[in-house]
Amino acid sequence: MHASIKSALLALLAAAMLDAGAAVHNIDLGAPLPRFALVKPGVHRYLRYLRDGESNKPIDIWMREVRFEQRDGKEMLRVRQRWDGVAPGPYTLWLDSWFEPGTFRPISHERTSERDGKRKVEGFLFAPDRVTGMKELADNVQKDLVVESSEPTFNFETDIEFLQAMPMAEGEEFRINFYHPGGAQAPQRYTWKVVGSESISGPSGPVQCWVLTTDYNRPGTVSKFWFAKGSQVMVRQESVTPKGVLVKTLID
């Protein structure tokens, strides 16, 4: 056999073996997540900034806290978030989200923001076939919301903790039905791909990471994520925007 033909056949065989080793996981709500045990109590903070050439414009400090607490006599997962922002002007944003542990089934989600002396309150309840506004939450501007879903949906505003529970390995793909509470986009499946591994700088030195990408169902765009091998905590995210590259980087 000619050497060039043999090389081409070997390359095709290697590619076929790589494809055969990859797996596409349809993550359905209700099933225990493969690595939920990695979602541990604690606080992480990220700096968000916009990079445009040599310019770096700070946006905010983003705090994410994982707790396990009692609610209605059961232990539940609680994820609290806070943004303290400087651009385009000073603002503060809080998120408070409750879930069934093990499955990440969302139960409720509250969002409160303050900007220019104005306070905005939003609250949501998740059911298998819809997301609705919380009628009993005082000053809830989303109390009349009703969003139907053809399948149960996860809470998009806690995607970082959710992805931490995925079985990351080279070539794996995860298709997840997410909905951003109160957002314009209807619940839909998004795909993340583990495209390789890379060592990047972390708060305490180099970190070996899995590298994931998604286009958020916008073909032609790419967002890239680095999750630490072992803990699967997100260390960095970069997303290309019309104004530059939005960077989220772990600071502690």
N, C-alpha and C positions, 0 to 999 in steps of 0.2 A: 504493500500500500504506500502511495506517495506520502511523504512526510507532512506536506501541507494539508492533505485530506485527512490524515490521521489526527493532526492537531485540531482541525475544525470539528471532527467527530467527538474528540475528547472534550472540547469546549462545550458542545451541545449537550453531551452527557452530564457534564458538571452542572450546567444550568438547569437541566431537567431534575437532577437530584436535589438541587437547592430549592426549586419550586415545590418538589414533593415534600420537602421537610417543612415548608411554611404552612401555617394554619390560619384560617380566617375564623375568628370567634364572633358569633352573634351573641352579644351579651344581653340576655333577657331578664327583665325585672322579676325578682322573686327567688332566683337561684342563688345559692351562696357563692360569693365571689372568691376566686382561687387563692388570692393572697390578702384577704381582708385582715389577717393578723398583723400585717405590716402597718396598718392604719392605727397608730398609737397616740395616746394622749400627749399633748405638747403644743408648743407655739413655734411657728416659723415666720420670719419677716423677710419681705422682698422689697428691693428698690425697683421702681418702674421709671424708665426714662426713654426718651425718644432720641435715637441716633441718626444724624443726617450728615454724612461725610465726617468731618472732624468735630462737628457740633454735637453736644450731649445735653439735652434739656430735661431736667428732673420733672417728674409728674407727681409721684406720691410714694409714701411708704405703705406697704400692704401687709397687714398682719392676718395670719390664718391660725386658728386655734382649734384643736380636736379635743373633745371631752366625751366621757361616758357618764351619763347621769340618769337618775330615776325620773320617769315621767309616767303618770297614770299607773303607778305600781310596777313598771317594767324598766329594765335598763335600756336606754336608748343612746344612739350616737348623736352628738351635737357638734356642729361646725360653726364657729363664730369667726367673722371677718370684720376688719376695719381698715379703711383707707384714710390717711391724713394727707391731703393733697395741696399742691401749690400752683398747679396749672390746669386750666387757663386762669384760675383764681383760687384762693383758699376754699377748701371744702372738706367735709367729713362724711363718710359713708359707713354704715354698719349693716351687716347681714347676720341673721340668726336662723340656722337651719337644723331640723330634726329628722332623724332617719331610724329605720329598723337596722340594728347591728347585723353584720354578716352579709346582708343582701344590698344594703344602701338604698332600700326602698324609701323614697322621700315621703314625709308626713306633712310638714309645714315649713314655710319659708317667710321670713319677715325682712324687709329692707327699709332702712330709714336714712335719709340724707339731709344734710344741712349745707346751704350755700347762700351767700348774700343775706344772711339773717332769716332765710326761709327754710322751713322744715317740711319734708315730704315723707309720708308713711305709706308703705305698701305691704300687704300680707296675702299669702296664698296657701291653699290646701290642695294636696295631691290625692287623686283617686285613680283607680285602675283605668278609667275611660275618659278622664277630664281633669283639668286644673281649674279651680275656682277661687274667687276672692274670699277672704275671711270676713264674714259679715259682722262678727262681734268685735273686731279690732278697731279701736277708736281712731277716727280720722283717716281710715284706709281709703285711699283714692282708687284702689283696685277692687273694692268690695263687690262690684257687679260683674267682674270678669268671669267668663266661662269659655274655656278653650278645650274643644273635644280632641281626643287622641285615639287613633285606631289601635294602639297598643299602649300598655303602661309605659310611662316615660320617667327617666331620671332627671335630676335637677342639674342643669348646665352650670349653675353658679358654684358648684362644688366639684367641678371636673378634675381638679388637680388631685384631691384626695381620692376620688373615684379611680383615676388612672393608676394611682399608687397600688391598688388592689388587683391589677391585671397581671397575667402570667407572662411577663416580659421575657423575650428571648429573640435572637436574631431571626427575622423573617415573619414574625407573628403579626397578625392584623386583628384589630378589634372594631366591630361595628356596634355602635351604642346609640340608642334612642334618647336624645336629650331635648329638653325644652328650657329656654331662659324665661323664668317666670315674668309674665307681663310683656315679653318681647314680641316683635312683629312676626318673627318666624314661627311657623307651626312646629310641633314636635316632629322630629325626623331623625333618621339614622346618619351618624357621622362616622368616618373611618380614620383610625390612627394606625400607622404602620411603624414597626420597629425596623429601622433601616440600617442599623449597625451599632457600634459602640465607639466611645471616644473618651479621652481623659481631658477634663477642663478644670479651670481654677474654681475652687470653692472658698467659703469663708475661712477655712483652716488649711488650705493647700489643695493640691490636685485631687480630683475625684473621678473615679472610673464610672462612666455613665452609659446607660442605654440611650440611643438617639431615636426619637419618634418624630414623625411628620404627619400633618393633616392639612387639607385644603379647606376645611370647614364648608364643604360643598360649594366652593367657589373655584371652579377650575381655572388654573393659571396662577393661583396664589399658593403660598406655602408658609406654614408655621412650623417651627422646629423646636423640639423639647429635649432637654437633657435630664434624665432621671437617674439618681445614684444607684449603682448596682448594690444589691444587699437590702438597703432600706427602701429603695424606690421613691425617695423624697425628690421632688422636683428641684433641681439646682438652677436651671436657667430655661428661659423661653425667648425666642426671637420670632417676631411676626412682621412681614413687610407690609407697610401701609403707604398710602399716597404721600404722607408727610415725612416718611423715613422708616427706620426699623424700630418697632416697639420692643424694648428689652425688659424682661422681668428677671432679676438675678437675686439669688438667695444671699442675705447678709447675716442672718443668725437663726 
